Amino acid sequence: MEGRAGLVTGAASGIGRACALRFGEEGAGVLVADLESARAAGEETAAMIRAAGGDAEFAACDVALAADGEALVARVVQRWGRIDYAHNNAGIGVHAPLAETSDEDFDRVVAVNLRGTFLGMKHQIRAMLANDPPARGAIVNTSSNAGLRGVHMLGAYAATKHGILGLTKNAAIEYADDGIRVNAVCPGAIMTPLMSELPPDRQAEILSPQAMSRPGDPAEVAAAVVWLCSDQASFVTGVAMPVDAASVAGW
Ligand SMILES: NC(=O)c1ccc[n+]([C@@H]2O[C@H](COP(=O)([O-])OP(=O)(O)OC[C@H]3O[C@@H](n4cnc5c(N)ncnc54)[C@H](O)[C@@H]3O)[C@@H](O)[C@H]2O)c1
């Protein structure tokens, strides 16, 4: 990824932070994007990358807002001259049975997870089309094992994570011959605040379908994300890659 530049959303924490660190380690410029309310942690991610010899800065955004999706891309292009990769990773979950999910919670999960991914991809693809062929750019979206099957109490979340795979596949086929690759990762239970802040019995329930009975480390997702963005994955596009210790393989 030496000499490349791009962005990671939700990079103040968890999987996004691990991916941002890994992009930085691999020599890429990183725009560390997250909510204004997460600025301190986001600045910390950027500082960690710089301390390790990388190149990064923080940008506040709300991925649910169209103007922010566009502004993030513009900032990467302004700072590094082009955008080569993007990791649309910011996401939220609401834990409730479907019939008890409020309309407001449903709309918020859709706005952040699904609309946010759509808005990000739209502006990233437009900017990548300005790059020289043949390999103009690579996008990785964070779906979930809940993008490949249902997960109890995560109906709204699972709907958005399935939807992210639809966006991923469509963009992959529409822009393949333009030299833009679009893939998704589908993590299993990864030990981040999204998991660790849940009650222990709920954590155990989410972990139970995994064949490996340990939670994943965010760095284990980052390895897949950065590989998918690299030239090593030059013939890989449109995939929904489980990084999930066999949780969708069967249980
Ligand atoms: N942790 C898991 O077990 C797991 C499993 C599968 C998928 N995922 C997905 O991985 C992604 C990252 O999750 P995580 O586990 O690292 O969670 P996390 O809560 O540690 O990090 C999520 C980050 O997204 C940011 N964010 C939330 N809403 C935002 C918005 N509107 N605009 C910009 N940033 C926003 C948060 O501030 C936070 O820093 C999410 O899409 C999540 O659904 C996580």
The ligand as an SDF file (V2000), in Angstrom:
LIG
                    3D

 44 48  0  0  0  0  0  0  0  0999 V2000
  -17.4030   -6.1380   16.7550 N   0  0  0  0  0  0  0  0  0  0  0  0
  -18.0270   -7.1110   16.1220 C   0  0  0  0  0  0  0  0  0  0  0  0
  -18.1980   -8.2030   16.6470 O   0  0  0  0  0  0  0  0  0  0  0  0
  -18.5260   -6.8810   14.7200 C   0  0  0  0  0  0  0  0  0  0  0  0
  -18.9660   -7.9920   13.9940 C   0  0  0  0  0  0  0  0  0  0  0  0
  -19.4230   -7.8190   12.7030 C   0  0  0  0  0  0  0  0  0  0  0  0
  -19.4370   -6.5700   12.1390 C   0  0  0  0  0  0  0  0  0  0  0  0
  -19.0110   -5.5040   12.8600 N   0  0  0  0  0  0  0  0  0  0  0  0
  -19.0480   -4.1990   12.2090 C   0  0  0  0  0  0  0  0  0  0  0  0
  -17.7700   -3.6290   12.2410 O   0  0  0  0  0  0  0  0  0  0  0  0
  -17.8720   -2.2060   12.1700 C   0  0  0  0  0  0  0  0  0  0  0  0
  -17.0450   -1.5990   13.2740 C   0  0  0  0  0  0  0  0  0  0  0  0
  -17.5610   -2.0260   14.4980 O   0  0  0  0  0  0  0  0  0  0  0  0
  -16.6980   -2.1320   15.8280 P   0  0  0  0  0  0  0  0  0  0  0  0
  -16.9900   -3.4420   16.3970 O   0  0  0  0  0  0  0  0  0  0  0  0
  -15.3110   -1.7330   15.5680 O   0  0  0  0  0  0  0  0  0  0  0  0
  -17.4840   -1.0590   16.7130 O   0  0  0  0  0  0  0  0  0  0  0  0
  -17.0130    0.2080   17.5300 P   0  0  0  0  0  0  0  0  0  0  0  0
  -18.2400    0.6870   18.2090 O   0  0  0  0  0  0  0  0  0  0  0  0
  -15.7940   -0.0910   18.2990 O   0  0  0  0  0  0  0  0  0  0  0  0
  -16.6020    1.2490   16.3870 O   0  0  0  0  0  0  0  0  0  0  0  0
  -17.5440    1.8400   15.5470 C   0  0  0  0  0  0  0  0  0  0  0  0
  -17.0870    3.2540   15.2400 C   0  0  0  0  0  0  0  0  0  0  0  0
  -18.0210    3.8420   14.3060 O   0  0  0  0  0  0  0  0  0  0  0  0
  -18.2300    5.1730   14.7020 C   0  0  0  0  0  0  0  0  0  0  0  0
  -19.5060    5.6530   14.1840 N   0  0  0  0  0  0  0  0  0  0  0  0
  -20.7520    5.3220   14.6140 C   0  0  0  0  0  0  0  0  0  0  0  0
  -21.6710    5.9960   13.9200 N   0  0  0  0  0  0  0  0  0  0  0  0
  -20.9970    6.7970   13.0490 C   0  0  0  0  0  0  0  0  0  0  0  0
  -21.4010    7.7430   12.0790 C   0  0  0  0  0  0  0  0  0  0  0  0
  -22.6950    8.0260   11.8800 N   0  0  0  0  0  0  0  0  0  0  0  0
  -20.4510    8.3810   11.3530 N   0  0  0  0  0  0  0  0  0  0  0  0
  -19.1370    8.1130   11.5610 C   0  0  0  0  0  0  0  0  0  0  0  0
  -18.6910    7.2310   12.4770 N   0  0  0  0  0  0  0  0  0  0  0  0
  -19.6190    6.5790   13.2150 C   0  0  0  0  0  0  0  0  0  0  0  0
  -18.1980    5.1380   16.2250 C   0  0  0  0  0  0  0  0  0  0  0  0
  -17.9860    6.4290   16.7660 O   0  0  0  0  0  0  0  0  0  0  0  0
  -17.0740    4.1540   16.4830 C   0  0  0  0  0  0  0  0  0  0  0  0
  -15.8260    4.8050   16.5990 O   0  0  0  0  0  0  0  0  0  0  0  0
  -19.3740   -1.8960   12.2670 C   0  0  0  0  0  0  0  0  0  0  0  0
  -19.8860   -1.6770   10.9570 O   0  0  0  0  0  0  0  0  0  0  0  0
  -19.9430   -3.1690   12.8440 C   0  0  0  0  0  0  0  0  0  0  0  0
  -21.2910   -3.3430   12.4900 O   0  0  0  0  0  0  0  0  0  0  0  0
  -18.5510   -5.6250   14.1420 C   0  0  0  0  0  0  0  0  0  0  0  0
  1  2  1  0
  2  3  2  0
  2  4  1  0
  4  5  1  0
  4 44  2  0
  5  6  2  0
  6  7  1  0
  7  8  2  0
  8  9  1  0
  8 44  1  0
  9 10  1  0
  9 42  1  0
 10 11  1  0
 11 12  1  0
 11 40  1  0
 12 13  1  0
 13 14  1  0
 14 15  2  0
 14 16  1  0
 14 17  1  0
 17 18  1  0
 18 19  2  0
 18 20  1  0
 18 21  1  0
 21 22  1  0
 22 23  1  0
 23 24  1  0
 23 38  1  0
 24 25  1  0
 25 26  1  0
 25 36  1  0
 26 27  1  0
 26 35  1  0
 27 28  2  0
 28 29  1  0
 29 30  1  0
 29 35  2  0
 30 31  1  0
 30 32  2  0
 32 33  1  0
 33 34  2  0
 34 35  1  0
 36 37  1  0
 36 38  1  0
 38 39  1  0
 40 41  1  0
 40 42  1  0
 42 43  1  0
M  CHG  2   8   1  16  -1
M  END
$$$$
